[in-house]
Amino acid sequence: MEQNNTSTAPSSTPITATTLNPSSQENTQLAAPPTTAAPETPSSNIRQTPFPHPSPKSVIPTKPTLTPDQTTKYNSLLDAVSSWTTVPTTSNAKSPVEPITPSERRWLTRECLLRYLRAAKWSVPDATTRLLSTLTWRREYGVVTFTPDYISPENETGKQFVLGYDIEGRPCHYLNPSRQNTKRSDRQLHHLVFMMERAIDLMGPGQETLALLISFSETSSGQGASLAQGKQTMNILQNHYPERLGRALVTDIPWFFNAFFKLINPFIDPLTRQKLKFNEPMQNHVPPEQLLKKNGGEVEFEYVHEVYWPALNKLAEERRKAFEERWVKAGSRVGESEIYLRGGDEEPVGGAETGAQVDGVDEITEKIVGLKTTEEAKKEEVTVQQ
């Protein structure tokens, strides 16, 4: 059985050598993940692509050290999920099962397990059930099958985009209901999930949450989500993305939103409700150099779908590829450190990178689901080193 020898939260060592306030190094991490920069914008004055990393002013708070009791519960959960070899294909009681895939094992990081433990109030049985439920939902809902081409029509007007990072290094995910360009359908919710996944891809080492910036400017009553969509969105966020929302900034609130919020409010859990901020100045939450001018920042941003969409997906794909390569090099473990996987200065949970497979992973990933061959992995490693 795989074991996690760490009993603490992510290291408090700064992610980069550059610091704004050396005296605060023990309490903060700088948000500066290594990356291949997104393509430059065609104009020096107007930005049309995502920011590849946070502002130097953005500082990621460190997580508190786990207590002995929390460490014991974490290790119990790690043992439980490490033993999984199959996952149901649907949420039906008599659903068939299929072998767990490498990407599903990779999704079960140390921080992922801790997020579900916190959401389950440190109940190991509840966290175990919720994790398996989410893996099943991801299969049934088709999260990994949502391609950029499939989602592209939903985003042609820029009704959602990820741009910049807030003061704590959270990716800023903008929602603009007034730019609604499609009729209500399942793909609209698929679009939201796809964009949240891209925001997660762009998180830096030590950051696990995102910031939602929702502007109702020029939004008419028919452009917002329906009550059914609102309830489904709350279900997805709270059950399958627990501890992922850092804050939600809602501005330019129209009269009809109050009625909608009263209807949806009972479906919002208290912790999520505390993260909602209404009509607060966005300058209080996002560094000006990464905040839109119309929101009080310095960024002149123009959404041009043909420019932004490929740039976002290229940047996110590069991050996912690097994440996967590090996971394989470190031994393809369940419970791997996200700080390490995102390029931070933390060692893998099993020590230095070895590229070795552990606990039967060779059999699970190569024989059952066909993970990359050793030769392919070596070629990729050489490419990365170059």
Backbone hydrogen bonds, N-H to C=O, Kabsch-Sander energy under -0.5 kcal/mol:
donor,donor_aa,acceptor,acceptor_aa,energy
5,N,3,Q,-0.6
24,S,21,N,-2.7
25,Q,22,P,-1.5
27,N,24,S,-1.6
28,T,24,S,-0.9
29,Q,60,I,-2.7
31,A,58,S,-1.3
32,A,30,L,-1.1
37,A,35,T,-0.6
43,S,46,I,-0.7
47,R,45,N,-0.5
47,R,300,E,-3.2
58,S,55,S,-2.1
59,V,167,I,-2.5
60,I,29,Q,-3.0
62,T,27,N,-1.2
71,T,67,T,-2.6
72,T,68,P,-2.1
73,K,69,D,-2.1
74,Y,70,Q,-2.7
75,N,71,T,-2.5
76,S,72,T,-1.8
77,L,73,K,-2.3
78,L,74,Y,-2.9
79,D,75,N,-2.3
80,A,76,S,-1.9
81,V,77,L,-2.6
82,S,78,L,-2.1
83,S,79,D,-0.8
83,S,80,A,-0.7
84,W,81,V,-1.2
87,V,98,E,-2.6
89,T,96,P,-2.4
95,S,92,N,-1.8
98,E,87,V,-2.2
100,I,85,T,-2.3
105,R,101,T,-2.1
106,R,102,P,-2.6
107,W,103,S,-1.6
108,L,104,E,-0.9
108,L,105,R,-0.6
109,T,107,W,-2.0
110,R,336,E,-2.9
113,L,109,T,-2.2
114,L,110,R,-2.1
115,R,111,E,-2.4
116,Y,112,C,-2.0
117,L,113,L,-2.0
118,R,114,L,-2.5
119,A,115,R,-2.3
120,A,116,Y,-1.8
121,K,118,R,-1.6
122,W,117,L,-3.8
123,S,120,A,-1.0
124,V,122,W,-0.8
127,A,123,S,-2.6
128,T,124,V,-2.5
129,T,125,P,-2.3
130,R,126,D,-2.5
131,L,127,A,-2.4
132,L,128,T,-2.1
133,S,129,T,-2.2
134,T,130,R,-2.2
135,L,131,L,-2.4
136,T,132,L,-2.2
137,W,133,S,-2.6
138,R,134,T,-3.0
139,R,135,L,-1.5
140,E,136,T,-2.9
141,Y,137,W,-3.6
142,G,138,R,-1.0
143,V,138,R,-1.5
145,T,142,G,-1.8
146,F,142,G,-0.6
146,F,143,V,-1.1
147,T,145,T,-1.0
151,I,147,T,-2.2
152,S,148,P,-2.3
154,E,151,I,-1.8
155,N,151,I,-0.8
155,N,152,S,-1.2
156,E,153,P,-0.8
158,G,155,N,-1.6
161,F,174,Y,-1.6
163,L,161,F,-0.6
163,L,172,C,-2.2
166,D,170,R,-2.5
167,I,285,H,-2.7
169,G,166,D,-2.1
172,C,164,G,-2.6
173,H,171,P,-0.7
173,H,211,A,-3.3
174,Y,161,F,-3.2
174,Y,172,C,-0.7
175,L,213,L,-2.5
176,N,159,K,-3.3
179,R,176,N,-2.2
180,Q,177,P,-1.8
188,Q,185,S,-1.1
189,L,185,S,-0.7
189,L,186,D,-0.7
190,H,186,D,-2.2
191,H,187,R,-2.4
192,L,188,Q,-1.5
193,V,189,L,-2.3
194,F,190,H,-2.8
195,M,191,H,-2.4
196,M,192,L,-2.2
197,E,193,V,-2.3
198,R,194,F,-1.8
199,A,195,M,-2.2
200,I,196,M,-2.2
201,D,197,E,-2.1
202,L,198,R,-1.5
203,M,200,I,-1.5
204,G,169,G,-0.5
207,Q,204,G,-2.0
210,L,244,R,-2.7
211,A,171,P,-2.7
212,L,247,R,-2.4
213,L,173,H,-2.4
213,L,211,A,-0.5
214,I,212,L,-0.6
214,I,249,L,-2.9
215,S,175,L,-2.1
215,S,213,L,-0.6
216,F,214,I,-0.5
216,F,251,T,-2.2
219,T,216,F,-2.1
223,Q,220,S,-1.8
224,G,220,S,-0.5
230,G,226,S,-2.7
231,K,227,L,-2.6
232,Q,228,A,-2.3
233,T,229,Q,-2.6
234,M,230,G,-2.3
235,N,231,K,-2.1
236,I,232,Q,-2.3
237,L,233,T,-2.8
238,Q,234,M,-2.6
239,N,235,N,-2.1
240,H,236,I,-2.1
241,Y,236,I,-0.6
241,Y,237,L,-1.0
244,R,241,Y,-1.4
246,G,210,L,-2.9
246,G,244,R,-0.7
247,R,210,L,-1.1
248,A,275,K,-2.4
249,L,212,L,-3.3
250,V,248,A,-0.6
250,V,277,K,-3.2
251,T,214,I,-2.7
251,T,249,L,-0.5
257,F,254,P,-0.9
258,N,254,P,-0.7
258,N,255,W,-0.7
259,A,255,W,-0.7
260,F,256,F,-1.8
261,F,257,F,-3.3
262,K,258,N,-1.9
263,L,259,A,-1.4
264,I,260,F,-2.2
265,N,261,F,-2.4
267,F,264,I,-1.9
268,I,265,N,-1.8
269,D,267,F,-0.5
273,R,269,D,-2.3
274,Q,270,P,-1.7
275,K,271,L,-0.6
275,K,272,T,-1.1
276,L,273,R,-1.2
277,K,248,A,-3.1
279,N,250,V,-3.7
279,N,277,K,-0.5
284,N,281,P,-1.6
285,H,282,M,-1.9
286,V,282,M,-2.0
290,Q,287,P,-2.2
291,L,288,P,-1.3
293,K,299,V,-2.6
295,N,292,L,-1.2
296,G,293,K,-2.2
297,G,292,L,-2.7
298,E,288,P,-3.0
299,V,291,L,-2.7
300,E,298,E,-0.6
301,F,299,V,-0.9
302,E,47,R,-2.5
304,V,302,E,-0.9
305,H,303,Y,-0.6
307,V,304,V,-1.7
308,Y,304,V,-3.1
309,W,305,H,-1.7
311,A,307,V,-1.3
312,L,308,Y,-2.9
313,N,309,W,-2.1
314,K,310,P,-2.2
315,L,311,A,-2.3
316,A,312,L,-2.5
317,E,313,N,-2.2
318,E,314,K,-2.2
319,R,315,L,-1.9
320,R,316,A,-2.4
321,K,317,E,-2.4
322,A,318,E,-2.2
323,F,319,R,-2.4
324,E,320,R,-2.5
325,E,321,K,-2.6
326,R,322,A,-2.2
327,W,323,F,-1.9
328,V,324,E,-2.3
329,K,325,E,-2.4
330,A,326,R,-1.9
331,G,328,V,-1.4
332,S,327,W,-2.9
335,G,108,L,-3.1
336,E,333,R,-0.8
341,L,337,S,-2.2
342,R,338,E,-2.1
343,G,340,Y,-1.9
344,G,339,I,-3.1
351,G,348,P,-2.0
354,T,329,K,-1.4
355,G,329,K,-4.3
358,V,331,G,-0.9
361,V,358,V,-1.6
364,I,360,G,-2.2
365,T,361,V,-3.5
366,E,361,V,-0.5
366,E,362,D,-2.2
367,K,362,D,-1.1
368,I,363,E,-1.2
369,V,364,I,-1.0
371,L,365,T,-2.7
377,A,373,T,-2.4
378,K,374,T,-2.2
379,K,375,E,-2.0
380,E,376,E,-2.3
381,E,377,A,-2.2
382,V,378,K,-2.2
383,T,379,K,-2.0
384,V,380,E,-2.4
385,Q,381,E,-2.3
386,Q,382,V,-2.0
